[in-house]
Structures are given as structure tokens and as C-alpha cells.
Amino acid sequence: MALGLLLFLLLIVLAPSLGLTVDSRDSADWKPTTDGVRAPGRR
């Protein structure tokens, strides 16, 4: 059981460093808004 946990944690650490993960965020959470509405033409 402990070996399985160790391997899982190792996989979590190695996958991003090997480029096996994708950042699917579209940056909508940090784009500027005016009263919650984004300016036209800004994506």
C-alpha cells in the first residue's frame, strides 16, 4: 500500500515536468471586467 502511494505521488510530480499535462484554463478568471462584463473585442 505504501509503495502504491509513493508511486502515485511520484507520478503526480513527474507528469508535469515531462510535459504530459495540459493547462486547460482559458484565463477568464483573471481578465479585466467592468462590473462583471468584459469589454467588447477582448478575449
Helices and strands as residue ranges (DSSP letters): H 2-17
